[in-house]
Amino acid sequence: MSRPRGRRAIGLAGALILMMAGSLVAAPQASAAAVTATCTKTSDWGTGFGGQCTVKNGTTASIAGWKVEFDLPAGTSIGSTWDAAKSVSGDHYTFTNVGWNGTVAAGASASFGFNGSGAGWISGCKVNGGACDGTGGSGDTQAPAAPGNLRSTGKTSSSVSLAWNAATDNVGVTAYDVYRGSTLADTVTGTSATVSGLSPSTAYSFTVKARDAAGNTSPASNAVSVTTQEGPGPGPGGKKVIGYFAQWGVYQRAYHVKNIDTSGSAAKLTHINYAFGNVQNGRCTIGDSFADYEKAYTAGESVDGVADTWDQPLRGSFNQLRKLKKKHPHLKVIWSFGGWTWSGGFGQAAANPAAFADSCYSLVEDPRWADVFDGIDIDWEYPNACGLTCDTSGFSSFKNLMSALRARFGSNNLVTAAITADGSNGGKIDAADYGGAAQYVDWYLPMTYDFFGAWAAQGPTAPHSPLTSYPGIPQQGFNSDAAIQKLKSKGVPANKMLLGIGFYGRGWQGVTQKEPGGTASGAAPGTYEQGIEDYKVLKGRCPANGTVAGTAYAHCGNQWWSYDTPSSIGGKMTYAKNQGLAGSFFWELSGDTANGELISALKNGLG
């Protein structure tokens, strides 16, 4: 769960603070009927930079895929990338569309961004095989061969999963179009796809075609016919209520374990996730020893009104959680490891899952606090995909890691995972075997928030936690329902998923349009970080005056914020119940009001 996902803003938007216009090259006049690409530095901080490339379709017909490639000098490299798939060979970098942004209409454009290190910049830019300035064209007229061995790898009552053998091409395949009958159902960059939105007990025929960067399309693959399963009802929803307690809240926020009790939240929670333990060198380690188990609490700060002594074996939040559990015996506490900032060690952990699991078990079951914790939560952002850094451990790495944790922790401890909610075609859910790993976890926490925010400083304004899609949404697949449905299609049972809620808002300033989709001048001011603010502050400072996609938003002065209110949470809990989910979770406790206004709405909504 990384948040404050404000740490994401540090990783992404923070790279956009220093704006400058470093264009790729001083190019000759481009052809009026060509596909071009322009790459600029959006920021430069000496030892690194942020960049963006924009592909412009200057032809009179739409293109069905694009590929941008260039070279970097020695000592310069590109790390995190968004809105494109990256591959690297030495100093040569290739970026291809990610499915949803592959089709570019005549006169339209598509962009992708990246962060890099080093002082150099790109050279030898090509788009779809031709020069980026449009002088030369691709010269590629040969279509790929047809994909082979199309087959079904799974099905539910509303989806069919497909896989096929890669097609060959004289230059390179950039995308695959999946057809349901004669209807284009999906476009992906890999050799598998899941087609959703199907009817129960219905036969469908599928084929796949390959495309290259020049837009040449292969013949169709073999056809495969699949009949979807019968459609069971969603079943009753569960009533788990899980809240994250952020260890750093004991500092500037002055939010302590005692506040969970005095707000009335402890009585409404079923589980607390303690965030975070660190992951270093492929091992579970302590995140903040002072906050975790060293800080001495006075009688007034303590859950039970008893002050810590200098010589007691356990102090800090761990000891306060022990006292909270004694006062509320129904509560379970799970130690969460990773998060946005501390996910870097998971790639190394995936190389030796058993050793990682052993280290985690030894730490969670340390005799000093073994009675405090009831299991482990893994927050890897993101397996085989890019977060703060890019992981390349492979599609099966997450499944292997969770298997090792279950084997080591056994059936008497909880093993859970906070996972991506990127439901876009070819997105982060598709990058790892979440379906295969589901057998090893008690539940998943899809992070159905932070879809949009002021890391896109100029907007468009959009709700950071939309429940569903809506006309004008900046990116398809970035909504809660898309994530839940995609995970279901991968074989994740509904009763192993919880719906995520943010107890905070994300906002822009310099906004004149009340409705979503407006432009902005940058991130709105926040108490601890630009562009993000607690609900308890926003409810009074910028009250909600509109809703979109099941989420509230507010336009006040020149600021635009989106956040969940008790009313919108009620609607989302109805969705969770109708989908048969296990309940709901939220990030994080200190964002709520002193009397637990949001957690009350969440608890009441689940019934």
N, C-alpha and C positions, 0 to 999 in steps of 0.2 A: 503494500500500500504505500508506499513511499511517502507520501506527502510529509511534511507539507509538500504537496506536489509543487509548491513553490520552489522546491529544490529542482523540479523539472524546469521551472522558469529560469533558474540559474543556469541549467544546462543548455536550454534552447534559447529562450528570450534574452537571457543575459548576454548571449553572444551577439545580440542585435542592438546593443546600446549605442555603439559608436558607428553611426551611419556614414558611409562614403560610397562614391560611385566609381569603383575601379573596374572599368569594362575590360573585357577579355583581350581584344586586339583592336587596333585602328584598322578596320576592315575596308576593302573596296566596296563600292556600291553593290548591294545584294540584288539578286534577280527578283523581279516583281512576282514571279511565280515559282517560289522555292520554299522549302522548309528550312528555317534558320534557327540558330540557337545563340543566345547572348548570355554570357556568364559574368557576374560582377561580384566584387567583394562588398558585403553588406556591413562588415565590421573588421577592424584590424587592431589587435592589442599587442603587436610587436612579435610575440612568440607564437601567435596563432591568428586565425581569422574565421569569420563566417562568410559563407558564399551562397549565391543563388544562381541557377541557370533557368532561363525561360526559353522553351521551344515554341516557335511561332510558325503556324501553318499559313504560308503565304500563297498556297495554291488555291485552285477553285473547287477542290473536292476534299472531303474529310480524309484524314489518315488514321490508320487503325493500329498504331503503335509507333514508338520512337526509341532511339538509342543515341545517347550522347557519350562521346569518348574523348579523352585528352590525356596528355602526359604532365607529370609534375617533376620538378628538378629534385635531385638528391637532397635529403634533409627536410623535405616537405611532404606531408601526407594528409589524407582525409580520413577522419574517423566517423563520427555519427552522421547519418544521412536520413532525410525524411522525404517522403513522396516519390521515391525512386528505389529500385533495387541496384545495389552496387556490387561490382566484382573488380578484383585487382590482380594484375599480372606485372610484377616488378613495379615500375613507376607509371604503368599505363592503367588508367581507371576507366571503367565502363559503367554507365548508368542507363537502366531501361525503365520504362513505365511500370507501374505496379497494378495494372488491371483497370482500376477505376478511372485513371487519368490517361489511358492509352489512346482512346479515340479523341482526336482533336479536329473539330469542325473547321471548314475553310474560314480563314481570317481569325481563328481563335488561337489560344496559347495554353500551355501547361508548364508549370514550374516545379522545381525541386530544390531543396536546400541541403546544406552540409556545414560541418565545422571541421577546420583543419588546424594543423600545427606546422610551424616553420615559417620562414620569411618569403618563400617563393610563391609563384603563381602558375597557372596552367598555360600550356602551349599545345599546338597541334590539334585544335578542337575539330571534331567531326560530328555531324548529326545525320543519322540514317545513312552513313557511309560517305556523305559529301561534306565539303567544307562548311563550317558553321555560319560563314557569311553568305552562303547560298550560291557561291561561284563554283560550279563544277558538277553538282548533282551526284547521286550515288552510283549511277551506272549499273545497278543491280536489277536485272529483269528476270532472274531465275527464281521460281517458286520453291519453297521447301517441299520435301517429300511428305507423304501423308503420315500422321502419327500411327503407330502400330499397337496392336493388342489392347484396345480399349476394353475395360472390364469394370464391373461393379465391385467395390470393396466394402460396401456397407449400405444399409438403408434403414429408415424409420418410417413412421406414418406420413411424414411431411418432407422427407429429403432423401436424396440418393447420393452416395459418395462414389466417385469415379477415379480411375487411374489409367495411365497409358504409357507406352514407351516413347521416349523423346524422338522427335522428328529431326532429320538432318537437313542442312542447307549449306549452300556454297559460302555464305557469309556468316549467318547465324540466325537462329530462331529467337524472336523477341517475345512472342505471346502465343497463347492457344485460345481459340474460340470454342466454347462448349455449346452445342445446339441440343435443344429439346424439340425433337421433330424438326421443323424448319425455323424455329424461334431461337434466337441467340439468348442463351440463359446465363452465361458467365464468360468472363475473359480473365485468364490467369497467366502468370509467367512460369509457373512450375508444371509438373506432370501429374497433378491431381486437382480435383475440385469437388465441392459439394454443392449440389443444386437443391435449393430450399424452396419453400412455398408450394409444395406439391400436395395433392389430395390423397387421403388414405385409400388403400386397396385399389389403386389405379395403375395401369400399365403405361409406361413411358418408353420412348425410343431416344437414344442419345448417340451423337457423333461428335467428333472433334476435328478442327482444322488448325493448322499451324500458320503463323505469319512471321515474316521477317521485317527488318527495320525499314525496308523500302516499300512495305505494304503488299508484297506478293503473298498470295494465299495458296495453301496446299490443297490437294484433293481431300475429301472427307476420309476419316478413319473408317474402320469397320463399325457397323451399328451394333449397339447392345440394348436389349430390351429388359427393363426392370419393373417389377410390380411392387409398389410401396406396401408397407405393413398396414394392418388394421389400425384404426385410430382410437386408442383408449382416451378416456377423459383425463383432464389434467390431474385429478385427485386433489385432496385437501392440501393446502399449504401448511408448512411448518411454522413454528413460533420461536425460532432461535433469534435472539437479539444480541448482537456482538458489537462491542465498542472498542475502539483503539485508544489506549492510553500512551501518550508520547512522553518518553522519559525526559526530554528537554523542556517540557512544560513546567517543571519544578523551578526553572530559572526565571526568565523574564515574565512569563505568563503567571507565575505563582499559582499554578494549578497542581494540586497534590492529590494523592489517593483519597485523602479525607473528603475532598470535594465531590468525589463519586458518591459518597454516602450522604453528605449534607444536601446535595441537589435532589436526592430521591432516585438517582439513576441506578444505584446498586441494586435496589429492589426490582428494577425493571429489566436489568441485564441478565442474560444467561451465561455469557462468556465475556471475558476481557482479553484482548490481545495486547501484550506489552511490547511496545516498539521502541527501539529495535536492538537485537544483538547484531554484532558485526560478522562479516564473512571475509576472512583474510587468509591468503595462501591456501585456499581450499579447505578451511577449517572454520567452525563456529567459534567466535571469540566474544569477550565482553565488549559492549558498546561504550558505556560511560560508567566507570566503576563508582564514581562519587554519587551520581544520581541513583544508580542501581542498588548499591548496598553499603555505602560509606556515610552518606549524609545523615547527621544527627537531627532528629525531630524533637521539638519542644512538646510539652503537654498540650498546648493549644493547637498545634499543627497535627497531632497524632490522631488516628482513627479512634482509639479507645481512651484518649485523654491522658495517656501515660507517656512521659518523656523517655527518650533513649538515654542510656548511660554510656559513658566513654568506653567501657570494657565489654559491652554485650557483643556476641559473635556476629550478629546480623543487624544492620540498620538500613537506611535508605528506603527506596520505594518497595524493594522486595519485602522488607519487614512490615511495611504498611499494608501491602497486599495480603500478607499472612493474617494480619489483624482484621482486614476487611472480610476475608473468607471465613474467619471465625465468627464474625458478626452476621454474615450472610452465607450460611453453609451451602446454599444452592449454587453459588458462583463457581465457575471454573476459570482458570487463568492459563493462557497459552503464550509462550514466549515466541515472538516473531523475529525472524532473522532476515536481514537484507535491507530492502527498501531501495529507493532510487539511488541514494548516495552510496550505499554499502552492498550493491549487487556485484561489484567487480570481481569478487572471489569465487563466484559460482561457476565460472568457466573452468577454473582449476579444480574445483570440487567435482565437476562432472567427469574429470579424467580419472578420479578414484572415488566413486560414490560411497563405497564401504568405509573408507577412511574418514570421509566427511561425516557420514552418519555416526561413526564411533565418537568423533570429536564433539558432535552436537549432543549426543546422549550423555557423555561425560559431563558436559557443561550444564545441561538442563537438570540432570540428576545429581549435581554437586550436593553433598550432604548438608551444606549450609542452607540451601533453599529448595531442596527436592520436594518438600511438602507444599511449596508455593505454586509450582507449575504442574499442569495436567496434560501437557503435550507441547508440540512445536508447530509453528506456522512458518512457511517458506514464502518470502516475497522476493522472487527473482525477476528483476526488470531489465532484460527479458530473455528467456531461453532462445538461442539460435536467432536472435534479432537484435535490433539496436535500441538502447536506452541512453543512459549517460555515456556508455561505451557500447561497442558492437560485439556481441557474442557469436562465435562460430562453432560452438560445440556440437551442433548437429541436431536433427529432428528428434532423435530418441533420447537426448541427454536429460531432459526434464523427467521423462518416464523412468529412466534408470535411477535418477537421484531419488525420486519419491519411493521407488521400490526398495532402495537400500534403507531409507529412513523408516519405512514401515517394518522391514525385517528387524531393524535394530531396536526400535521403540516398542514393537509388539502390539498386541491388540488391546492392551489396557491403557494405552496412552493415545491422545488425539494427535493425528497428523493431518494438517490442513495446508492450504496454499492460497495466497492472494495472487491473482493472475490477471493478465491483460484482458481488456474488454474491446479490443480492436476487432470488430466484426467485418471489416472491409475485405473485399476479394484480394487474396494474396497478402493479407495483413498478418499481424502478430499471432492471432489464434491459429492461423494456418501454418505458422513457422515451427510449431512444436507439437508433440503428441499428447495433447491434453486429454483426448479421449482414452488413449491407452493408459495414462497415468491415473485416471479417475478411480480405478479399482483399488489403488493404494491409499487414497485420501478419504478422510471422513467428510470433508466438504471443500468446495472452492469458494473463494471470495472474488468474483470478477469485479474489477475496479471500474464501475460504471459511473465515472465522473472524470473531470479534467479532459474531456474530449476537445474542448475549445477554451481558449483563454488569451490573455494579452501578450503571450510570447509571439503571437501574430499582432504586432503593435498597432497596425493600421486597421485591424479588423479583418473580415466583417464581424460585427458583434454577433454572438451566438451563445445559447445556454451551455454551460460547461457540463451539464448532466441531463441531456435530453432522454426522455423515456423511449420515444419513438422518433422516426424520421419526420421531416416536415418540408414543405416546399421552400427551397432556398438554403437547405442545410449545407454548410461548406464542404462536407465530405460524407459520401454515402458509407454506411456501415459504422459510423461513429455515433451510436446511440445504444441505450441499454438493451432494447428488445433485439436488435441485430446481434449483439453479443450472446444473449441467452439462446436465441434460436440457432446460431452457428454452433455453439457448444453442444446443444442438444443433438444437432445433426452429426456431430463427431462421436456421439455415443455417451455423452455425459448425462447421467440421470438428473432430472429436475430436482429431486430431493437431495442432491449433493451440491446445489448452488444456492447462494444467497444474493439478494439484490443490494448493491452498494449505494449509500447515500452520503453526500458531503455536508458536513455541518458548517459550511463556509460558502462564500460566494467568490466569483471571479469577475473582474470588471475592467472597463476602459474609461478613458476621459477624452474630451474633445469630441463628443458624440452629440449630434443634433437630432437624430432619428430615434423615435421612441421604440419602434418595432425592431426585431432582430434584423441583421443584415446591414447595419449602418457602418460608416467609416469612423475611424478614431485617430487621435493623435498619439496615443500611447496608453500605458497601463494607468489605471486609477490609483490614487494613493491608498496605502494600507497601513495598519498599525505596525506590523512587523515586516512586511514585504510588499512591494508594489504589485498591484493587480490581484490581491487576495485579501479577504477580510472575513472575520468570524460572523456567523449568523447573529449572535447576540449584539453585535455592533450595527450590522446592516439593517436589522428590523426597525431600528429607530432613526438611523441616519439617512437611509434611502429605502423607504418602504416599497414593497412590491406593488406594481400597478399594471401588470399584464402577465399572461401565461403563454407558453408555447411548448409543444411536445411534452406536456405533463410537468413542466418546470416553471417556476415563477421567474419573472425578471422585473427590473426597476429602472426607470429613466428619471434621474433627478438632477437638475441643473445641466451640466455637460457630461455627467457620468452615466454609464450604463452597466448594470450588474445583473448577474443571474445567480439564483440560489434557491434552495428548497425551503418552503415554509411548512407549518403544520398541515395546511390544506393540501399542498402538492405531495407531501409525504403520505397523506392518507390515500391519495389516488395511486401512488406507487405501491403501497402495501396491498391494495386491492389487486393490482397487477401481479404482485408476487404470489398472492394466494391463488389467483386464477391459473397461474402457470405451474402451480404445484411446487414452488420453490421451498427451500428449507427455512426461510425466514429472511432477515435483513441484517446488514452490518453498516457501520458508519465510521468515517474518519472526521474528526476525532472528538473525544469527550469535552475538551476545553472550549470548543466552539459554541456549545449550547448555552442557554441562559442559566442563571443561578438556580432556577427551579426546574430545570430539565424539560423545557418546553418541547423540544424536537424529539427527544427520546420518548416522551409521553405519547406524542402523535404516532411514532413508529410502533410502540408497544400496543397502543389501542387499535391501530390499523390492522395489526396481525391477529388481534383478538385474544 
